[in-house]
Amino acid sequence: MKLDFGGKTAIVTGAAHGFGRAISLAFAQRGASVWACDVVEDELFETQKLCAAVGGTCTARAVDVRDKDAVERFVADAAAATGHVAILVNNAGGVLGQVGRPLEEVTPAQWQDIFAVNVTGAFYFSQAASPGMKTARGGRIVNISSGAGLGISLTGIQAYASAKAAQIGLTRQLAHELGPWGITVNNIAPGFVRSNAATERQWESYGAEGQRALIEHIALKRLGTPDDIANGVLFFASDQANWITGQVISIDGGK
């Protein structure tokens, strides 16, 4: 199955590294005009360079997904430059440097911060991109959640598990709201992938025995890669997924 996104504009949030970088590169290699954003500027512009190196087009800009005005400006600029945004990948998220701690020790700010970047950001971007998609009578929104949204989180962070579950709920709700305009909204729930500094720290914290146990519980007996997640995004964004919406696919090597 050869996928071609020539002539389409794809926004990818959280594009500085890991999944977001792999997704940006995958779209750029297949002809899309990629608009990538993140708050980590140096790595974000490295993503832009890598897209150019494979012959792709990528416009990179520092955007905090929690800032509604900045989100709206970014989406409006992408639409003005390219016609309209056909694909939105809400990948920004994560644990924001937090670690698991007892429930009673979690502060209101720690709880809210996790929800803001993992759920509110996806809401703001979907809100900003959907009018153009409605006008075009079609579009693709792909949200990146986590296996933590379907079960428990290996991080031990209550807000992270809750936020990823909320993002899955948002996916299903928007699928029904936007479906009449031919807009699909789907979700990918990755398993544990060593994709950035946070997951590297998490991996090291397990120690040799914990690492072996984690891999032993995966059907395919190996960790995945960011490209495994990007491949799922490409499918959901493709014409082959025309009649698929409101779905969550676990890309986790099998549990």
C-alpha positions as CSV (number, residue, x, y, z in Angstrom):
1,M,0.0,0.0,0.0
2,K,1.7,3.2,-1.2
3,L,0.5,6.3,0.6
4,D,0.8,9.7,-1.0
5,F,-0.1,12.9,0.8
6,G,1.0,15.3,-2.0
7,G,-1.0,18.5,-1.9
8,K,-2.2,18.0,1.7
9,T,-1.2,20.0,4.7
10,A,-0.5,18.2,8.0
11,I,-0.1,19.8,11.4
12,V,1.9,17.8,13.9
13,T,2.1,18.9,17.5
14,G,4.9,17.9,19.8
15,A,7.2,17.5,16.8
16,A,10.5,18.2,18.5
17,H,11.4,14.5,19.0
18,G,10.1,11.0,19.4
19,F,6.7,10.2,17.9
20,G,6.2,13.8,16.7
21,R,9.5,13.8,14.8
22,A,8.8,10.4,13.2
23,I,5.3,11.4,12.2
24,S,6.5,14.7,10.7
25,L,9.2,12.9,8.7
26,A,6.8,10.2,7.5
27,F,4.4,12.8,6.1
28,A,7.2,14.9,4.6
29,Q,8.6,11.9,2.8
30,R,5.2,11.3,1.3
31,G,4.6,14.7,-0.1
32,A,2.7,16.5,2.6
33,S,3.3,20.1,3.6
34,V,4.1,19.6,7.3
35,W,3.5,22.3,9.9
36,A,5.3,21.2,13.0
37,C,5.2,22.8,16.5
38,D,6.6,22.2,19.9
39,V,7.9,24.3,22.9
40,V,11.4,22.7,22.6
41,E,12.7,25.0,19.9
42,D,16.2,23.6,19.2
43,E,15.0,20.0,18.7
44,L,11.9,21.3,16.7
45,F,14.1,23.0,14.2
46,E,16.2,19.9,13.9
47,T,13.0,18.1,12.9
48,Q,12.6,20.8,10.2
49,K,16.1,20.1,8.9
50,L,15.5,16.4,8.8
51,C,12.3,16.8,6.8
52,A,14.2,19.0,4.3
53,A,17.0,16.3,4.1
54,V,14.5,13.7,2.9
55,G,13.2,16.1,0.3
56,G,10.1,17.2,2.3
57,T,8.6,20.5,3.3
58,C,8.3,21.4,6.9
59,T,7.4,24.7,8.6
60,A,8.4,24.7,12.2
61,R,7.2,27.1,14.9
62,A,7.4,27.3,18.7
63,V,3.8,26.9,20.0
64,D,2.6,26.0,23.4
65,V,-0.5,23.9,22.9
66,R,-2.0,25.3,26.1
67,D,-2.1,28.8,24.6
68,K,-5.4,29.1,22.7
69,D,-4.4,32.3,20.9
70,A,-1.1,30.8,19.8
71,V,-2.8,27.7,18.6
72,E,-5.4,29.6,16.6
73,R,-2.7,31.8,15.0
74,F,-0.6,28.7,14.0
75,V,-3.6,26.9,12.4
76,A,-4.7,30.1,10.6
77,D,-1.2,30.7,9.2
78,A,-1.0,27.1,8.0
79,A,-4.4,27.3,6.3
80,A,-3.5,30.7,4.7
81,A,-0.2,29.5,3.3
82,T,-1.5,26.2,1.9
83,G,-5.2,26.5,1.3
84,H,-6.5,24.4,4.3
85,V,-5.4,22.0,6.9
86,A,-6.3,18.4,5.8
87,I,-4.6,16.5,8.6
88,L,-4.2,17.3,12.3
89,V,-2.1,15.0,14.5
90,N,-2.4,15.9,18.2
91,N,0.7,14.3,19.5
92,A,1.9,16.9,22.1
93,G,1.6,15.5,25.7
94,G,3.7,13.6,28.2
95,V,4.4,13.8,31.9
96,L,6.1,17.2,32.0
97,G,8.9,15.9,34.2
98,Q,6.6,14.6,36.8
99,V,7.1,11.3,38.5
100,G,4.7,8.9,40.3
101,R,3.9,9.9,43.9
102,P,1.2,9.1,46.4
103,L,-2.2,10.5,45.7
104,E,-2.3,12.8,48.7
105,E,1.0,14.4,47.6
106,V,-0.2,15.5,44.1
107,T,-0.7,19.3,44.0
108,P,-3.5,20.9,42.0
109,A,-1.0,22.5,39.7
110,Q,0.6,19.1,38.9
111,W,-2.8,17.6,38.1
112,Q,-3.9,20.5,35.9
113,D,-0.7,20.8,34.0
114,I,-0.9,17.2,32.8
115,F,-4.5,17.7,31.7
116,A,-3.6,21.0,29.9
117,V,-1.0,19.6,27.7
118,N,-2.5,16.2,27.0
119,V,-6.2,17.0,26.7
120,T,-6.8,20.8,26.4
121,G,-4.2,21.2,23.8
122,A,-5.8,18.5,21.6
123,F,-9.2,20.3,22.1
124,Y,-7.8,23.7,21.2
125,F,-6.2,22.4,18.0
126,S,-9.2,20.4,17.0
127,Q,-11.4,23.5,17.6
128,A,-9.1,25.6,15.4
129,A,-8.8,23.2,12.5
130,S,-12.3,21.9,12.3
131,P,-14.0,24.9,10.6
132,G,-11.6,24.6,7.6
133,M,-12.1,20.9,7.4
134,K,-15.9,21.4,7.5
135,T,-15.6,23.9,4.6
136,A,-13.5,21.3,2.7
137,R,-16.0,18.6,3.5
138,G,-13.3,16.3,4.8
139,G,-10.3,16.0,7.1
140,R,-8.4,13.7,9.4
141,I,-7.7,14.2,13.1
142,V,-5.5,11.7,14.8
143,N,-4.9,11.9,18.5
144,I,-1.9,10.1,20.2
145,S,-2.9,8.8,23.6
146,S,-1.3,5.9,25.5
147,G,-1.9,2.4,26.7
148,A,-2.2,4.3,30.0
149,G,-5.6,5.6,28.8
150,L,-6.9,2.1,28.4
151,G,-5.5,0.6,31.6
152,I,-3.0,1.8,34.2
153,S,0.1,3.9,33.7
154,L,3.5,2.5,34.1
155,T,4.5,6.0,35.2
156,G,2.4,5.8,38.3
157,I,1.1,9.3,37.6
158,Q,-2.6,9.5,38.2
159,A,-3.2,12.6,36.1
160,Y,-1.4,11.0,33.1
161,A,-3.6,7.9,33.1
162,S,-6.7,10.1,33.6
163,A,-5.7,12.6,30.9
164,K,-5.0,9.9,28.3
165,A,-8.4,8.3,29.0
166,A,-10.0,11.7,28.6
167,Q,-8.4,12.2,25.3
168,I,-9.8,8.9,24.1
169,G,-13.2,10.1,25.2
170,L,-12.7,13.4,23.3
171,T,-11.8,11.3,20.2
172,R,-15.0,9.4,20.3
173,Q,-17.1,12.5,20.9
174,L,-15.6,14.5,18.1
175,A,-15.9,11.6,15.7
176,H,-19.7,11.7,16.0
177,E,-19.8,15.5,16.0
178,L,-17.6,16.0,12.9
179,G,-18.6,12.8,11.0
180,P,-21.4,14.6,8.9
181,W,-18.7,16.7,7.3
182,G,-16.6,13.7,6.3
183,I,-14.0,14.4,9.0
184,T,-12.6,11.3,10.8
185,V,-11.2,11.4,14.3
186,N,-9.2,8.4,15.5
187,N,-6.8,7.6,18.3
188,I,-3.5,5.6,18.7
189,A,-2.6,4.2,22.1
190,P,1.1,3.4,22.0
191,G,2.7,0.9,24.3
192,F,6.0,1.7,25.9
193,V,8.5,3.1,23.4
194,R,11.9,4.6,24.2
195,S,11.3,7.7,22.3
196,N,12.6,10.7,24.3
197,A,14.5,11.7,27.4
198,A,11.5,11.0,29.7
199,T,11.0,7.4,28.4
200,E,14.8,6.8,28.6
201,R,14.7,7.8,32.3
202,Q,11.7,5.6,32.8
203,W,13.4,2.6,31.1
204,E,16.5,3.0,33.2
205,S,14.4,3.2,36.4
206,Y,13.1,-0.4,35.8
207,G,16.6,-1.9,36.0
208,A,17.7,-5.0,34.1
209,E,15.1,-7.3,35.7
210,G,12.2,-4.9,35.2
211,Q,13.2,-4.3,31.6
212,R,13.2,-8.1,30.9
213,A,9.8,-8.4,32.6
214,L,8.3,-5.6,30.5
215,I,9.5,-7.2,27.2
216,E,8.4,-10.6,28.3
217,H,4.8,-9.3,28.6
218,I,4.8,-8.1,25.0
219,A,3.6,-10.7,22.5
220,L,6.3,-9.8,20.0
221,K,9.0,-9.8,22.6
222,R,10.5,-6.4,21.6
223,L,9.9,-2.7,22.2
224,G,8.5,-0.7,19.4
225,T,9.9,2.4,17.7
226,P,8.6,5.8,16.9
227,D,8.2,4.7,13.3
228,D,5.8,2.0,14.4
229,I,3.5,4.7,15.8
230,A,4.0,6.9,12.7
231,N,2.9,4.0,10.5
232,G,-0.4,3.9,12.3
233,V,-0.9,7.6,11.9
234,L,-0.3,7.4,8.2
235,F,-3.0,4.7,7.9
236,F,-5.6,6.7,9.8
237,A,-4.7,9.8,7.7
238,S,-5.0,7.9,4.4
239,D,-7.8,7.4,2.0
240,Q,-7.8,3.7,2.9
241,A,-9.3,4.8,6.3
242,N,-12.2,6.6,4.8
243,W,-14.8,4.7,6.8
244,I,-13.0,4.4,10.1
245,T,-13.7,6.9,12.8
246,G,-14.0,7.1,16.6
247,Q,-11.6,4.2,16.9
248,V,-8.6,3.5,19.2
249,I,-5.8,1.2,18.0
250,S,-3.3,-0.1,20.4
251,I,0.2,-0.2,18.8
252,D,2.0,-2.0,21.6
253,G,3.4,-5.2,20.2
254,G,0.5,-7.2,21.7
255,K,-0.5,-7.5,25.3
